[in-house]
Amino acid sequence: MLQVNSKAKKRVARVTSPQKTNTRSFRGNEIRAIIIKSGFLKCVVVTLVSVTLRDAQHLCWKNFRKINDKLDSERGKGWTPFVMVTDLLEEAGEVAAVIKGLEGFKPPEKPKTKEMPATELSDLLYIIFVLAEHYGIELEESFLQTVNDYVLRFIK
């Protein structure tokens, strides 16, 4: 159950029972994120701009470092490349589950929507960018080479 604090100018609510609160919604070029801190929810809107793959990779890495540094100080250990790969596999599984549900091969726990693959694929892309930056891989160049290879292989 959510109790909204009507006196607050920002959207802030107190969580009084367990529920999923890490949600995101997309509208045009905005991301709306609900953040929990000390039992309170806060809705944050972030406006996105168009970026290159290189810029996106660097942005993901910067955010990852901030998050990892905070987790490192709280837990005494940060994410290693191995943990990043296991997260990548977890995200790939979530993509598979959503697609399976959309295609009717898996009875959904909750109805699958066309927006769900976008969210799960974005999660997967985020960790791919982080891994690429960790290993110093220019993913944009590699991606363009891969696209070129597919064109040469299949479109002759």
VOBA-1610 file (N, C-alpha, C; in pm, whole numbers, padded with zeros to 5 digits, always signed):
BEGIN
Met+00084-00119+00000Met+00000+00000+00000Met+00088+00124+00000Leu+00047+00225-00074Leu+00120+00351-00083Leu+00039+00460-00015Gln+00103+00537+00069Gln+00038+00652+00129Gln+00107+00776+00076Val+00033+00860+00005Val+00093+00979-00054Val+00094+01091+00048Asn+00209+01157+00058Asn+00224+01270+00148Asn+00169+01392+00077Ser+00050+01436+00113Ser-00016+01547+00043Ser+00050+01682+00071Lys+00128+01695+00177Lys+00193+01821+00210Lys+00318+01844+00126Ala+00375+01739+00074Ala+00500+01752-00003Ala+00471+01809-00140Lys+00563+01892-00189Lys+00548+01949-00323Lys+00587+01847-00429Lys+00684+01759-00397Lys+00725+01655-00490Lys+00639+01533-00463Arg+00636+01443-00561Arg+00563+01319-00540Arg+00645+01228-00449Val+00604+01218-00326Val+00673+01134-00229Val+00570+01049-00159Ala+00599+00923-00139Ala+00504+00834-00073Ala+00579+00743+00023Arg+00511+00694+00122Arg+00568+00602+00219Arg+00520+00462+00186Val+00612+00368+00180Val+00578+00229+00154Val+00535+00165+00285Thr+00412+00113+00287Thr+00365+00051+00411Thr+00351-00100+00400Ser+00365-00153+00279Ser+00366-00298+00263Ser+00454-00332+00144Pro+00506-00457+00140Pro+00598-00493+00033Pro+00530-00489-00103Gln+00601-00434-00198Gln+00555-00432-00337Gln+00672-00396-00426Lys+00656-00420-00556Lys+00763-00384-00649Lys+00760-00232-00666Thr+00874-00170-00642Thr+00879-00025-00650Thr+00984+00025-00747Asn+01064-00062-00802Asn+01168-00019-00896Asn+01108-00021-01036Thr+01029+00080-01069Thr+00961+00082-01197Thr+01010+00196-01283Arg+00992+00180-01413Arg+01027+00283-01508Arg+00916+00293-01611Ser+00887+00412-01656Ser+00795+00426-01768Ser+00854+00526-01865Phe+00817+00512-01991Phe+00874+00596-02094Phe+00764+00678-02158Arg+00790+00805-02181Arg+00698+00891-02253Arg+00783+00983-02338Gly+00783+00961-02468Gly+00865+01043-02556Gly+01011+01027-02520Asn+01074+01136-02481Asn+01215+01131-02446Asn+01237+01146-02295Glu+01139+01100-02217Glu+01151+01107-02071Glu+01154+00968-02011Ile+01228+00954-01903Ile+01225+00832-01822Ile+01171+00874-01686Arg+01074+00803-01638Arg+01023+00827-01504Arg+01068+00711-01418Ala+01140+00741-01314Ala+01192+00635-01226Ala+01140+00658-01085Ile+01104+00552-01019Ile+01064+00561-00880Ile+01180+00511-00797Ile+01225+00594-00706Ile+01343+00564-00625Ile+01300+00546-00480Ile+01355+00444-00415Ile+01327+00422-00273Ile+01447+00465-00192Lys+01425+00541-00089Lys+01531+00577+00004Lys+01468+00588+00141Ser+01513+00511+00234Ser+01463+00513+00372Ser+01312+00490+00377Gly+01260+00401+00293Gly+01119+00368+00297Gly+01029+00466+00224Phe+01083+00570+00163Phe+01003+00668+00091Phe+01026+00653-00059Leu+00921+00679-00136Leu+00929+00675-00281Leu+00937+00817-00334Lys+01011+00834-00442Lys+01021+00965-00505Lys+01021+00942-00656Cys+00937+01013-00727Cys+00932+01002-00872Cys+01029+01103-00932Val+01116+01057-01019Val+01216+01143-01082Val+01197+01135-01232Val+01201+01248-01300Val+01189+01251-01445Val+01323+01295-01503Val+01374+01216-01596Val+01501+01246-01661Val+01473+01262-01810Thr+01516+01372-01869Thr+01497+01394-02012Thr+01619+01340-02087Leu+01593+01262-02190Leu+01699+01200-02267Leu+01728+01280-02393Val+01849+01268-02442Val+01888+01328-02569Val+01946+01218-02656Ser+01951+01243-02786Ser+02010+01144-02876Ser+02160+01137-02852Val+02213+01016-02849Val+02357+00997-02827Val+02409+00892-02923Thr+02539+00895-02948Thr+02603+00792-03027Thr+02622+00668-02939Leu+02653+00556-03001Leu+02684+00437-02922Leu+02802+00463-02829Arg+02903+00533-02879Arg+03021+00564-02799Arg+02983+00647-02676Asp+02897+00748-02696Asp+02852+00832-02585Asp+02769+00751-02485Ala+02681+00666-02538Ala+02598+00583-02451Ala+02684+00488-02368Gln+02784+00430-02432Gln+02875+00339-02362Gln+02946+00413-02249His+02996+00532-02278His+03068+00610-02177His+02974+00653-02064Leu+02852+00694-02098Leu+02755+00735-01997Leu+02719+00619-01904Cys+02697+00501-01963Cys+02667+00383-01881Cys+02782+00352-01787Trp+02904+00362-01837Trp+03022+00335-01754Trp+03032+00433-01638Lys+03010+00564-01667Lys+03015+00664-01560Lys+02911+00634-01452Asn+02789+00604-01495Asn+02684+00572-01398Asn+02715+00444-01322Phe+02764+00345-01394Phe+02800+00219-01329Phe+02907+00241-01222Arg+03010+00321-01253Arg+03117+00346-01156Arg+03062+00413-01030Lys+02972+00511-01048Lys+02911+00578-00933Lys+02833+00478-00847Ile+02752+00397-00912Ile+02672+00296-00841Ile+02763+00195-00774Asn+02862+00145-00848Asn+02952+00042-00795Asn+03035+00095-00678Asp+03081+00219-00689Asp+03157+00279-00579Asp+03072+00289-00453Lys+02945+00325-00470Lys+02855+00334-00354Lys+02830+00195-00295Leu+02803+00097-00381Leu+02780-00039-00332Leu+02906-00095-00267Asp+03022-00064-00325Asp+03149-00111-00272Asp+03168-00063-00129Ser+03138+00063-00103Ser+03156+00115+00033Ser+03053+00058+00129Glu+02932+00028+00081Glu+02828-00027+00167Glu+02850-00177+00196Arg+02889-00252+00094Arg+02903-00398+00109Arg+03046-00444+00129Gly+03140-00357+00097Gly+03279-00396+00108Gly+03331-00467-00015Lys+03249-00475-00120Lys+03294-00534-00245Lys+03208-00480-00360Gly+03271-00460-00473Gly+03200-00409-00589Gly+03176-00519-00691Trp+03116-00481-00802Trp+03090-00577-00908Trp+03218-00603-00986Thr+03249-00729-01002Thr+03364-00772-01081Thr+03314-00804-01223Pro+03404-00821-01320Pro+03359-00862-01454Pro+03275-00989-01451Phe+03307-01084-01363Phe+03229-01206-01355Phe+03085-01176-01312Val+03069-01089-01214Val+02935-01053-01169Val+02861-00979-01281Met+02933-00896-01357Met+02871-00826-01470Met+02818-00926-01573Val+02896-01031-01601Val+02853-01131-01699Val+02732-01208-01646Thr+02731-01240-01518Thr+02613-01310-01464Thr+02490-01220-01470Asp+02507-01089-01451Asp+02396-00995-01466Asp+02350-00992-01611Leu+02444-00995-01705Leu+02410-00997-01846Leu+02325-01120-01879Leu+02364-01235-01825Leu+02289-01358-01850Leu+02150-01351-01786Glu+02142-01292-01669Glu+02012-01275-01603Glu+01921-01187-01688Glu+01976-01076-01738Glu+01898-00985-01823Glu+01856-01055-01952Ala+01944-01136-02012Ala+01909-01210-02133Ala+01793-01306-02105Gly+01794-01367-01989Gly+01683-01455-01949Gly+01552-01379-01937Glu+01559-01257-01886Glu+01438-01175-01875Glu+01386-01136-02012Val+01476-01106-02107Val+01435-01077-02244Val+01365-01201-02301Ala+01424-01318-02282Ala+01366-01442-02333Ala+01227-01467-02275Ala+01212-01444-02145Ala+01082-01467-02079Ala+00975-01374-02135Val+01009-01249-02157Val+00912-01153-02211Val+00872-01192-02352Ile+00970-01224-02437Ile+00941-01261-02576Ile+00859-01389-02579Lys+00894-01485-02496Lys+00820-01612-02489Lys+00674-01585-02452Gly+00653-01495-02357Gly+00518-01460-02316Gly+00442-01387-02426Leu+00508-01293-02495Leu+00443-01221-02603Leu+00405-01313-02719Glu+00485-01415-02743Glu+00459-01509-02852Glu+00364-01621-02812Gly+00320-01620-02686Gly+00220-01717-02641Gly+00275-01853-02601Phe+00406-01865-02578Phe+00465-01993-02541Phe+00480-02010-02391Lys+00448-01909-02316Lys+00462-01916-02171Lys+00344-01843-02111Pro+00270-01911-02023Pro+00159-01840-01959Pro+00214-01728-01871Pro+00171-01605-01895Pro+00227-01493-01820Pro+00177-01486-01676Glu+00269-01450-01584Glu+00230-01423-01446Glu+00147-01295-01447Lys+00191-01201-01530Lys+00116-01079-01554Lys+00118-01057-01705Pro+00019-00989-01758Pro+00013-00971-01903Pro+00139-00903-01957Lys+00192-00956-02066Lys+00310-00898-02131Lys+00264-00790-02228Thr+00337-00681-02232Thr+00305-00572-02324Thr+00420-00553-02421Lys+00394-00480-02527Lys+00497-00454-02628Lys+00610-00367-02572Glu+00585-00293-02464Glu+00688-00209-02404Glu+00788-00290-02321Met+00748-00406-02275Met+00834-00486-02188Met+00964-00530-02256Pro+00963-00572-02383Pro+01091-00606-02446Pro+01186-00486-02453Ala+01132-00367-02473Ala+01217-00247-02479Ala+01289-00227-02347Thr+01219-00243-02238Thr+01280-00227-02105Thr+01387-00332-02082Glu+01355-00458-02110Glu+01450-00566-02085Glu+01570-00558-02178Leu+01548-00523-02305Leu+01661-00508-02397Leu+01750-00391-02357Ser+01690-00285-02304Ser+01769-00171-02255Ser+01855-00211-02136Asp+01799-00293-02046Asp+01878-00343-01933Asp+01998-00424-01984Leu+01973-00507-02083Leu+02078-00589-02142Leu+02184-00501-02209Leu+02140-00401-02284Leu+02232-00311-02352Leu+02319-00234-02251Tyr+02260-00195-02140Tyr+02335-00123-02037Tyr+02455-00205-01989Ile+02432-00330-01955Ile+02541-00412-01902Ile+02641-00446-02013Ile+02596-00456-02137Ile+02689-00477-02249Ile+02781-00356-02262Phe+02725-00236-02254Phe+02807-00115-02260Phe+02908-00110-02146Val+02865-00148-02027Val+02954-00146-01910Val+03070-00243-01930Leu+03040-00364-01976Leu+03146-00463-02000Leu+03243-00414-02109Ala+03188-00358-02215Ala+03274-00309-02324Ala+03368-00200-02272Glu+03316-00108-02194Glu+03399+00000-02141Glu+03502-00055-02043His+03463-00152-01963His+03556-00212-01867His+03679-00270-01939Tyr+03656-00333-02053Tyr+03765-00396-02128Tyr+03823-00306-02237Gly+03782-00180-02240Gly+03838-00086-02338Gly+03799-00115-02481Ile+03682-00170-02501Ile+03634-00204-02636Ile+03552-00087-02690Glu+03587-00043-02810Glu+03508+00061-02877Glu+03392-00011-02946Leu+03281-00024-02877Leu+03168-00103-02924Leu+03108-00047-03053Glu+03109+00083-03069Glu+03053+00143-03189Glu+03128+00094-03313Glu+03259+00094-03310Glu+03339+00047-03423Glu+03316-00102-03448Ser+03315-00179-03341Ser+03294-00322-03353Ser+03154-00353-03408Phe+03054-00278-03360Phe+02917-00298-03406Phe+02904-00268-03555Leu+02962-00157-03599Leu+02955-00122-03741Leu+03023-00228-03828Gln+03133-00284-03779Gln+03200-00392-03852Gln+03111-00516-03858Thr+03043-00546-03749Thr+02952-00662-03747Thr+02837-00643-03845Val+02777-00524-03847Val+02669-00496-03943Val+02721-00514-04085Asn+02840-00462-04112Asn+02899-00476-04245Asn+02921-00624-04279Asp+02969-00702-04182Asp+02991-00845-04205Asp+02860-00917-04238Tyr+02750-00882-04167Tyr+02620-00943-04196Tyr+02573-00907-04336Val+02592-00781-04376Val+02551-00740-04510Val+02630-00817-04614Leu+02761-00827-04596Leu+02845-00900-04693Leu+02809-01049-04697Arg+02776-01108-04584Arg+02748-01250-04577Arg+02611-01286-04634Phe+02509-01202-04607Phe+02372-01242-04641Phe+02310-01162-04755Ile+02365-01047-04789Ile+02309-00966-04897Ile+02417-00948-05002Lys+02418-01039-05099Lys+02523-01037-05202Lys+02468-00991-05333
//
